[in-house]
Amino acid sequence: MLQGWIQIALTLLIIVAITPFFGRYIARVFLDQRTFLDVILNPIERVLYSLVGVPTQENMTGWQYARAILYSNVVMGLLIFFIIANQGWLPLNPTKIDAPTWDTIVHTTISFITNTNQQHYSGETYLSYGSQMLGLGYHMFTSAATGIAVAIAFIRGLTGRPLGNFYVDLIRSITRILLPISIVGGIIFIALGVPETLAGPAVFPTLEDPNISQAIALGPVAHFEIIKQLGENGGGFFAINSAHPFENPNGFSNLIQIVAMLSIPTSLIYTYGLFANNTKQAWLLYGMVGIIFIGFLIVTAIGEYNGNPAVNTLLGSQQPNLEGKEVRFGWAESVLFAVSTTGTMCGAVNSFHDSFMPAGGFIFLSNMFLQIMWGGQGTGTAYLFAYSILAVFVTGLMVGRTPEFLGRKIEKREVVLASFLILLVHPIAILIPGGIALAFPDQLAGISNPGFHGFSQVIYEYASAAANNGSGFEGLGDSQPSPLAIATGTKTTVTALWWNLSTCFSLLAGRYVPIIGLLLLADSMSRKQAVPYTTGTLRTDTGLFTGVTAGVILILGALTFFPVLALGPIGEAFFIAKGIG
């Protein structure tokens, strides 16, 4: 057990050590300060700006910034839809894979442009190399860069600056942050044995019978893998994602993936401190999220280390729960990866989330309900500060002071926008489609597990979509043809169609409505005149206020989603404890 905790602690120490350096670099990029890449990238960016026709000095309003995101995402969505729909005759298709069904293409397109990468298909058998590289891989950069751009625009607005220009922020996010690290990371993965080839599958005779051949899927995986983690994308080249030895061959590659997954979300909090000229507040928020994150890790780790009581009874001893986990990672690295991927909205998996104990399911769902455990690619950082604005408002009401954040008054418009984003949009995108699916379990849900666990499967799918996470509890008939198609005929085709289309609603609502709201909130804050600090000012860079913010986050999350958790993982935990399941 001690070895596992040491592995977790060392990984987190690496993340904390990286934060100020990477956070400062990101701040320098978007504050137009000199960086070591200027000599190489300034000429390249000038060419890109001229080709796109971007006036680099033109600042956008909140609506203009949001429209630019929507317009660009529509164009990118049409591109990915065309590539996948026509992959049968397009190049880079050595195994001659035909196009998936239309609903799978629609779901995949929306999933990848929203930075969710929820996969209702098996990558190596459904998509060609061209679709994975030019369709999905391209959007892994642009969707991640869109999230970073939104976070930077939101931070600018909070600190009284103009929001900036979306196209400039998008290009800089790719050229200055995502692409350089991906090049280095891709080379490291190749050195570790991750394949990077355009050759078709390798065919070998089996050990059991030399006359029978086995095809081993390959592909251009290394460059795909690093941006999958760094960009909080999470979609795997292979069906089993980072549990596949060609995506994640050993403990060192697993460490790199976790660090890549956590590095940008954690560093953006420090970047905010530099923009606000208040690194004290940034570290307080960092510590608050870190404490909650570590608490979630402990809860999940204890559940997995103690194992399943029913299995332990059969074995006559206590053993960790290793069902659905890779032995080369063990219980500790599986727990750290799982809590990190649901907390950062990455969605990559190196173990089977469906096989975790109920404590793990509780934490995974809670991460996606709250969306602030380091947060998604940029938008999660903005969610954290939206909670802070609500905390300022609530605290101001309690002590009778005018709510202010960074010297700017919090008024009705800001409170309405923050409340709308946190208390309405996310629950609607999860609970309404989830309720419909659960009301028709045979016709629509396609659930493989009954009772509490099946309930968690359904809610997890929509929470993953709405939070732009993309991971799954699995066990649902959500692929075409769905896993139970042979046994039940057309019914599972209906369930696959339902999951493909209904999750599209959650994907779109969970991505674009919050982005628009966050940009309008930032725009409103940027237009306010700063008022001087006085003895009556409620300071937000204190331990007391940070604790209040943590309370607001946990209480609002509990009030909104606790009934769902009670009917899912909490009920399942009592079920197992009584020795029923």
Secondary structure, 3 states (H helix, E strand, C coil): CHHHHHHHHHHHHHHHHHHHHHHHHHHHHHCCCCCCCHHHHHHHHHHHHHHHCCCCCCCCCHHHHHHHHHHHHHHHHHHHHHHHHCCCCCCCCCCCCCCCCHHHHHHHHHHHHCCCCCCCCCHHHHCCHHHHHHHHHHHHHHHHHHHHHHHHHHHHHHCCCCCCCHHHHHHHHHHHHHHHHHHHHHHHHHHCCCCECCCCCEEEECCCCCCCEEEECCCECHHHHHHHHHCCCCCCCCCCHHHCCCCCCCHHHHHHHHHHHHHHHHHHHHHHHHHCCCHHHHHHHHHHHHHHHHHHHHHHHHHHHHCCHHHHHHHCCCCCCCCCECCCCHHHHHHHHHHHHHHCCCCCCCECHHHCCHHHHHHHHHHHHHCCCCCCCCHHHHHHHHHHHHHHHHHHHHHCCCCEECCEECCHHHHHHHHHHHHHHHHHHHHHHHHHHHHCHHHHHCECCCHHHHHHHHHHHHHHHHCCCCCCCCCECCCCCCCCHHHHCCHHHHHHHHHHHHHHHHHHHHHHHHHHHHHHHHHHHHCCCCCCCCCCCCCCCCHHHHHHHHHHHHHHHHHHHHHHHHHHHHHHHHHHHCCCC
